[in-house]
Amino acid sequence: MNTKYLPNEPVNIILLNFNGSTDTIECINSIMLSDYDNIEITIVDNNSSTHDFNILSQYINDSFRNLYVYEFTDLNFHLTKKIGFSNLETRINLIRSNQNLGFANANNLGIDFGLKRFHNFYFILNNDTIILKDTISGLMNFISQNPSYHALIPQIRYYNQRDIIWNCGGFLKFYGKCDYLFPNKCIDNIQFQKIYDVDFVTGCALLINYNKTGKFSNKYFFGEEDFDFSIKQKRNNSKMACLMSSLVFHKVNSTIDKSNSNNISRFYYYYLCRLLNFKLNFTGINRTFLFSLLIAKVIKDSFIIYNLNPYKCLKNIRYLFSTIAQTDLIDENIFLLYLNNYKWK
């Protein structure tokens, strides 16, 4: 059971950086300790500040000897620097985008680059995580011996509470919700199985067999892409699972915390993404049913959590639906509009 995957099957690890060079560097360093020796790291910088990007690129330049730097402009990858002293060392691709592509599109960009390298397995990994020595080898060992599984996630725990589970995937319900597996549970109180079949997987740490799963939807800027991905995999009868022996530690919300958003902004943005998900993935009576449940949930939370008066609540809901009626795509402009909208109250 400890046999590694065939060495001609590389794993391309995709990291996104947006003004988070400190987190990204820590994540890279944990990856470099991996005992899976056929990995390649692709970092997509989402148009970070020049200062942040220079910190990241300088660190990689000083620390590694198999580095390729690209600029992504005009829908093409332009090689700007190559430091290929040793092909025996892990190759790092640093791609600088000239715009913030968001989560789904930037990861898709990393996959597109990997496809040019003839890769099929991708480990989508948040930059605000660290992995253990056997995290990747555990995932690859399992998927190599169980090819009926097309996507895997590790057990994800909190970075600052190493014995508390953040995410192990979960189960999609007919009413548009996900029941998570062991959320916020202490590992000392759980008797684990080795593997849990799930039909929801988080994009925080996700190993995919691209030929079976495809990429994320490009309709979401930040958030909801993993929910959409999971719905599509479930419909396609793709088997997905959480491998409990493979571990990742996540700082949780460090990316979105870089915005100026407040809690109520996040609340309405979350439901904007969920509305779009229902609009794109359901039709007829199913969509009407899910929209109705969502409206009830928004009203309840607006009253109970945010103490909004009925007029303000209805005005906000009308704004949500007017946005959805006008678009099938959440781009950076809509993301920033919602996250920085202080008029919700």
Buried (B, 14 or more C-beta within 10 A) or exposed (E): EEEBBEEEBBBBBBBBBBBBBBBBBBBBEBBBEBEBEBBBBBBBBBBBEEEBBEBBBEBBBEEBBBBBBBBBEEEEBEEEEEBEEEEEEBBBBBBBBEEBBBBBBBBBBBBBBBBEEEBBBBBBBBBBBBBBEBBBBBBBBBBBEEEEBBBBBBBBBBBEEEEBBBBBBBBBEEEBBBEBBBEEBEBEEEEEEEBBEBBBBBBBBBBBBBEBBBBBBBBBBBBBBBBBBBBBBBEEEBBBBBBBBBBBBBBBEBBBEEBEBBEBBBBBBBBBBBBBBBBBBBEEEEBEBBBEBBBEBBBEBBEEEBEBEEEBBBBBBEBBEEBBEEBEEBBBEBBBBBBEBEEBE
